[in-house]
């Protein structure tokens, strides 16, 4: 692949090339921004492909929440959101491509933990999606809260502490459940659809993917409670502060834009705005791009490309998907959620 080639999305024909690229080590002293610009496009990855976050269509084109975050970063760096190559990795192997320079950033990795943040020469930038273990139930069960569950059969994967979390939750609430254990999460949906269990317990994002694939998603709901903590977000190599800051402030810009009411639809009409925070996002007042090696309008370019956080969330998890997922923890801090952006000043 030559520098300057526009690669909109990673396609199956590139898979073989990607496997060889994983062995091309980038020296620790190399600055990611310089490498990305010299190549002419951003190489962005995420953990396992999952509906809503990263999925391919029949033509091999990627779309989803993760992909749009990659597009926002490409827009911040190049002014063009389509200058990306997207790759999906499985298991712990996702850290090695980051370490070797096969990818520039992982937009969704394993949940943020001390071990993952310190053992793999990588750094979690910030949280872009709050999640945790929850429950998928049929509407016919007439349950709207996890605290109402009692004497139910629950399909669960026996890994990542999910079975233990169930035991602790039901013990603390003095309620009962029957475990229906499977080794892989893929078995949960099959068992649920076959009536082998009444409820599925897994991460909210996995339940959302399962729900979207059901014949009538509206007949099933994901309960609002989370019985574990999972903070997901971009991961970069630990040796490049400049790139860390570029990724962080691109994501901060999307969240701040929602707080300020700046959208992809109105951003071009705000040049006369008098609010300082809006003018800073637009790059009209103060030049925050200069310290990052970017244009003054890098935040504007990112928002124009994919919208603010609310637009991004609604696009991939809103009613038009046929299986709307409540914002919950991913609502702004001012609306009862956990989503918070550092001030741009």
N, C-alpha and C positions, 0 to 999 in steps of 0.2 A: 504494500500500500504506500502510495506516495503522499508526501505532505501536500495539503491543499485540496485533496479529494474530499468532496462532500459526501459523508456517509450518514444517512438519516437515521437508520436503525440497524442493529446487528441482525443479519440474516443467517439462516442455516448454512449457506455456502461458505460463510466466513468461519465456521466452527473449527475447521481443521487449522486454519491460519491462527486462530486464537490459541489453540493448544500449544503451538510452537512459540507464540509470542510470550507465553507465560514464563519461558526460560530466558527471555531477554532482560537481564538485570539492569536496572537504572542505578547509577552510582548514587550513594547517599548524599553526596554534595550537590547533585543536580537539583535545580529548582523546578518544581512541577509546572508552574506557569510558563516558564521558558520552553519546557519540553512540549507542553500542549500547543503553544503557539507555533513552534517549529514544525510540529506534526500537521497542524492545520485543523484538528478536530479533537474533541474530548472523548476519552474512553471511559465509560461509566458502567458500573455493575451493581447488582443487588443479589441478595440471597434468593432462594428458590422462587421460581415463577409462581405467582398466585394471583387469582382474579382480583381486579381492582388495584393491585399494586404493580404488577408486571405480567402481561400476558401477550402472546403472539397471535396474530390473525393468520388466515390461511396463506397469505402472501409473505409471512415471516416478519411482518412489521410489529414492533413492540409498542404497547401503550400502557398507561396506568399511572398511578400516583408517583411511583419511583421514577418512571421515565420522564414525567413532566418536571420533577425536581432536577433531573439531569439536563433537561432542555433549558430550565431557568439558569442553571450554572453556565451552560454554553452561551446563552444570551448575554450573561454578565461578562464573560471573557471575550467573546467575539462580536457580540451584537447580533448574532444569528443563532436561534435555538436549534436549528437543524444540523449543526456541525457536531454531531455526536455519533458514537458507536456504542450500542448498548449490549451488555452481556449478562447472563444470569448464571450464578454459580450455586452449587449444592454443597452442604456440609461445611466442615472446617476448612476445606480447600479454598474457600473464598478469601482467606487471609493471605495465602501465598501469592495469588495474582496481584494483590495490593503491594505486598512487600517487594516483589520483583519488578514492579512498574508495568505489569500487563494491563492494569487499570489505574486510572488517576484518582478515582473516588468510588466508594461503595455507598450507595444511597440508602440501602436497607440491609443490615447485617443481622447477626444474632443480637438479642437484647443486650443493652449496655450493662456490663458487669465489671467488677474489679479485675477479674482474670483476663477477660477479653481486652480490656483497656490497657493492660500492662505487660502481657506476655507475647504479643505478636508484632511488636514494633509499630503499633498503630494507635490512633487517637480517635475517640468518639468526639465529634464536633459539638453537637447539641441534639436535643430531642425534637424530631419532626413528627413523631406519632407515638402517643401513649397507648399502651395496650396491657393485656393481662388475661389470665384464664377466666372464661365465662361459660355460659350455658346456652345452647340452642334448644328450643322447645317448640312443640306444635301448639298452635293457637287453641286447639281442642283441649289442651291440658288446663286451660284457664288459669295460667300462672303469669304474673307480671313482675315478680321479684324472685331472686334466688332464695330469699329467706322463706318463701312459701313451699319450696321443694321438700317433700317428705315421702318416704317409702316409694321412691322411683328407681328405675333401672337406668344407669348412665353408661354410655359408651365412652371410653377414655383410652388414650395411648399410654402405655406403661413406660414413659420416658420423660426426661426433663422435670421430674418432680410433680407431674400433674396428678398422679394418683394420690400422692402424699398430701397435696393441697386439698383434694377432695375430702380425704379422711379428716383433716384438720378442720375444714369448714363445717362439715356435718357434725363432727363431734362437738365443736364449740356451740352449735345451735341446737344440740340435743335432738337431731333429726336423723333419719335413716336413708340409706340408699343401697342399691345393689350394683356392684361394679361389673361391667362387661368389658373386659380388657382386650385390647388389640396391640400388636407390635407397631403398626404403622398408622399414621393419621388418615391415609387414603381408605383404610378399612372402615373408619367411623361412619362415613356417609353411606356406604353400602349397607352396613348393619342397621343404621337408622331408617333408611328407606325400606328395608325389609321387615321392619317392626321388631328387630331383635333387642332394641332398647327404646326407652321413651325420650331420652335426653342425650345430647352430646355435650361433653365438656372438653374445651380446647381453647387456644388463644382466640381472642375476638376476631382477628384478621382471618384465621383459618375457618372459623365458623361462618364468617361473612362469605368466604369463597364457596363453602359447602351450601349455604343457603341460596346463593345466586344460581347454583346448578340444580336446585330442586325444581320439579315440574311447576309448582306454584309457590314462589318464595313468600308471598303475602300470607300464606297459611302457617308460617313459622316465624318466630321472633327470637332475637338474641337478647337475653336479659341484661339489664343495665349494670349489674354489679360485676366487679372484677375481684377475684380472690387471690390474685398475685400481681406483682408489679413487673412491667416490661417497658423499658424506654428504648425506642428505636430511632435511629437517625444516621446521618452521614458519618463515614469513617474514612480517615486519610492516614498517610504515613506520618510517623511521629517526628520526622526530621525536617519539616518544612512549615515554619510558622506562617509565612506569607500565604501559602495555599490553604492552610487551616482557617485563616481569617477570611479569605475570599469565600470559601464555602459557608462559613458561619454567617457572614454579613449578607450573603445572597439569600439565605433562608430567613434571617432576621427581617430582611426587607419585605418578604412575602407576608410575614406575620404582622409586621408594623403597618403594612398597607391595609390589611383588613381592619386593624384598630382605627385607622384614620379614614376609612371609607374610600380608599384609593383602589380602583379596579382597572382591569384591562380595557374596559369600555370608556371610562372617563379620564384616564390618565393623560391623554393628549389634550384635554381641555382645561388642565389645571395650571398652565404656565403662569396665569395671573393670580394664583392662590397667594394669600398673605400669611397663612399658617406656616410657621417656621418648620415644623416637622414634615409637612408636605413638601415644602420647597427643598428640604434636604434630601428627601427621597428622589425628587426630580433632578437633583444635581444643580439646581439654580443657586442655592445658598450653601456655602461650604462645599469643599471638594473632597469627599471621603474616598473617592476612587484613587486619587493620586498616591496615597500611602500604600495602597494595595497593588499598584501597578496597573490600574484599570481606568477606564474613562469616567468622567464625572457622572455620566448617565447610566452606570452599570446596573443600579437598582431599578431604574425606570425600564431599562431593556428587559430585565428579568420579569417584571410585573406585566409588561406589555405582551410578553411571549406566552405566559401561562396563567396570568391572573394572580390575585392575592390568594392567601391560604384558603379562604372560604370558597373562592371559585374553584380552586384546585380540588378541595375536598368534595364539593358538590358534584363536580364533573365525574368523579370516580366512585363516589359512595352515596350520591343523592338519589331522589325519587326516580329520575329518568333511567337509572340502572335496573329498575324493577325490583330492587331489594335495598331500599334506603337504610343506611346505618346512622343512628343518632351520633351527633358530635361527642356527647359525653365528656370524657376527660380531654378530648381534643378541641373543645370549645375554648374561646379566649378566656383568660383569667377574669376578665370583667363580666363574663357570662356564666360563671360557675365552673369553668374548666381549668385546665392546668397549663394551657398554651400561653407562653409569655415571651415577648421579644425584648431584648435589651434596648434602651433608648438610642436613637440615632441623633447624637449631638456631640 
